[in-house]
């Protein structure tokens, strides 16, 4: 009888240990996949570059502040620190993965404009113009993705590594601060879905669509299209 009890206890212990090890390995794989997608390493300092509120230097829109919080949470989940810089930041990101958030229109985030010009020649961002139906439209691969404020908006998300850097830039260029937040919130949850639709997570460019904003705010975002080839083409 005692022998059977001992065997049962040992079996239960080994079974529990196996389940614990399996769950731990599963969590580790998930963290590693997420880290590869966003291009970060545990222990690294991530550089977050935020834009100004439209036409308001030194002020950041509330959704962009929330986007920074989302990025800080992401970095914390992956064991990284965060350093925040304004959109007029100059210089290389070096060995720090850079998250650059916000479009360049109206001087919101001039660093985004520099990244687009240097690395994504196939992308055209139409300037802000209330008299023009193409105002703030994102044009890539011959298609214009229009801006319908507060209803249906778009976000260009790209990842690339500048030749002078050893870590990538993760660019989030939305048509509004709310769409920036929507894209980051979506990618934190659905990065695996996006990873399955692109050829490689080392360099890519995708469009994310944000709809029904009046009802769902930043919570209804979907992957619209992979535009990697067209965006990086000279």
C-alpha positions in Angstrom: 0.0 0.0 0.0 2.8 2.4 1.0 4.6 1.6 -2.2 1.6 2.4 -4.3 1.2 5.8 -2.5 4.8 6.7 -3.1 4.6 5.7 -6.8 1.4 7.8 -7.1 3.1 10.8 -5.5 6.1 10.5 -7.7 4.0 10.2 -10.8 1.9 13.2 -9.9 5.1 15.2 -9.2 6.7 14.3 -12.5 3.5 15.0 -14.4 3.1 18.4 -12.7 6.8 19.2 -13.4 6.3 18.2 -17.1 3.3 20.5 -17.4 5.1 23.4 -15.8 8.1 23.0 -18.0 5.9 22.7 -21.1 4.0 25.9 -20.2 7.2 27.7 -19.5 8.7 26.7 -22.8 5.5 27.7 -24.6 5.6 31.2 -22.9 9.3 31.5 -23.8 8.6 30.7 -27.5 5.8 33.3 -27.5 8.1 36.0 -26.1 10.8 35.1 -28.6 8.4 35.3 -31.5 7.1 38.7 -30.4 10.6 40.0 -29.8 11.7 38.9 -33.3 8.6 40.6 -34.9 9.3 43.9 -33.2 13.1 43.6 -33.5 14.0 43.9 -29.8 16.3 42.0 -27.5 15.9 41.4 -23.7 17.9 44.0 -21.7 18.0 46.4 -24.6 17.0 50.1 -24.4 14.2 50.9 -26.9 14.0 54.4 -28.3 10.5 55.8 -28.6 10.2 58.9 -30.8 6.9 60.7 -30.4 5.5 63.5 -32.5 3.9 66.8 -31.4 0.3 67.5 -31.3 -0.8 68.9 -34.7 0.5 72.5 -35.0 1.3 72.5 -31.2 5.0 72.2 -30.6 6.1 70.6 -27.3 2.6 69.1 -26.8 1.7 65.5 -27.4 -1.8 64.3 -28.3 -3.4 62.1 -25.7 -3.7 59.0 -28.0 0.0 59.3 -28.8 0.7 59.3 -25.0 -1.4 56.2 -24.7 0.5 54.7 -27.6 3.7 55.4 -25.7 2.3 53.6 -22.7 1.4 50.6 -24.9 5.0 50.5 -26.2 6.3 50.8 -22.7 4.1 47.8 -21.7 5.4 45.9 -24.7 9.0 46.7 -23.8 8.4 45.6 -20.3 6.9 42.3 -21.4 10.0 41.7 -23.5 12.5 42.8 -20.7 13.5 46.1 -22.3 13.9 49.6 -21.0 12.4 52.7 -22.8 13.8 56.1 -23.6 11.4 58.7 -25.1 12.5 61.4 -27.5 10.6 64.1 -29.4 10.1 64.0 -33.2 12.9 66.5 -33.8 15.4 63.9 -32.5 18.4 63.6 -34.8 21.0 60.9 -35.2 21.2 57.2 -35.6 19.2 54.8 -33.5 22.4 52.7 -33.3 21.9 49.5 -31.3 18.6 50.7 -29.9 15.4 49.5 -31.6 13.5 52.7 -32.5 9.7 53.0 -32.4 8.9 56.2 -34.4 5.2 57.1 -33.9 3.2 59.7 -35.9 3.1 61.1 -39.4 5.1 64.1 -40.6 2.2 66.3 -41.8 2.0 69.7 -40.1 5.3 69.1 -38.5 3.9 66.5 -36.1 6.9 64.1 -36.4 9.6 65.3 -38.8 11.7 62.2 -38.1 9.0 60.1 -39.7 9.3 62.2 -42.9 13.0 61.6 -42.9 12.6 57.8 -42.5 10.1 57.7 -45.3 12.2 59.7 -47.7 15.3 57.6 -46.9 13.9 54.1 -46.8 10.4 54.0 -48.3 10.5 55.8 -51.7 7.4 54.0 -52.9 5.2 55.7 -50.3 3.6 59.1 -50.9 1.8 60.9 -48.0 -0.5 63.6 -49.4 -0.3 66.9 -47.5 -3.0 68.2 -45.2 -5.5 70.3 -47.2 -9.2 70.6 -46.2 -10.1 71.5 -49.8 -8.6 68.3 -51.2 -10.3 64.9 -51.0 -6.8 63.4 -51.0 -5.8 65.2 -47.8 -3.4 63.0 -45.7 -4.1 60.1 -48.0 -1.5 57.3 -48.0 -0.6 56.4 -51.6 1.4 53.2 -52.3 1.4 50.8 -55.3 -0.9 53.1 -57.2 -3.6 53.0 -54.6 -4.7 55.9 -52.5 -5.9 55.1 -49.0 -8.1 58.1 -48.0 -8.6 59.7 -44.6 -12.1 59.8 -43.2 -11.5 61.4 -39.8 -13.1 59.7 -36.9 -14.7 57.0 -39.1 -12.2 55.1 -41.3 -8.5 55.7 -41.1 -5.3 54.1 -42.2 -1.8 53.4 -40.7 1.4 52.6 -42.5 3.6 50.3 -40.4 7.1 49.5 -41.5 10.2 47.8 -40.1 13.7 48.3 -41.6 17.3 48.6 -40.4 19.2 51.7 -41.5 22.7 50.8 -42.9 24.4 52.8 -40.1 22.4 51.0 -37.4 22.6 47.5 -35.8 18.9 47.5 -34.6 15.8 48.3 -36.7 13.4 51.2 -36.9 9.7 50.3 -36.3 7.7 53.0 -37.9 4.0 53.7 -37.1 2.7 56.4 -39.4 -1.1 56.9 -38.9 -3.4 59.5 -40.4 -4.2 60.6 -36.8 -2.9 60.1 -33.3 -5.9 57.7 -32.6 -5.0 55.5 -35.6 -1.4 55.4 -34.3 -2.7 54.0 -31.0 -5.0 51.6 -32.9 -2.1 50.1 -34.8 0.1 49.6 -31.8 -2.8 48.1 -29.8 -3.6 45.8 -32.6 0.0 44.7 -33.2 0.6 43.9 -29.5 -2.2 41.4 -29.7 -2.1 40.2 -33.4 1.6 40.3 -34.3 1.5 36.5 -35.1 -1.3 37.1 -37.6 0.7 39.8 -39.4 3.9 37.7 -39.3 2.1 34.8 -41.2 1.1 37.2 -44.0 4.5 38.7 -44.8 7.6 37.1 -46.3 9.9 38.0 -43.5 9.8 39.9 -40.2 13.2 41.4 -40.8 11.9 44.1 -43.2 8.3 44.7 -44.1 5.6 47.4 -44.7 1.9 46.9 -44.2 -1.2 48.9 -44.1 -3.6 48.7 -41.2 -7.2 49.8 -41.4 -9.1 51.4 -38.5 -12.9 51.5 -38.8 -16.0 52.4 -36.9 -14.0 54.8 -34.7 -17.1 56.7 -33.5 -18.3 53.4 -31.9 -15.1 51.4 -31.1 -12.4 54.1 -30.8 -9.0 52.4 -31.4 -10.2 48.9 -30.8 -11.3 47.9 -34.4 -8.1 47.6 -36.4 -7.4 45.0 -39.1 -4.6 44.2 -41.4 -5.5 45.6 -44.8 -2.6 44.9 -47.1 1.1 43.9 -47.3 2.8 46.6 -49.4 6.4 45.7 -48.7 7.6 45.3 -52.3 6.0 48.6 -53.5 7.0 50.6 -50.5 10.7 49.8 -50.6 11.0 50.0 -54.4 12.9 53.0 -55.7 
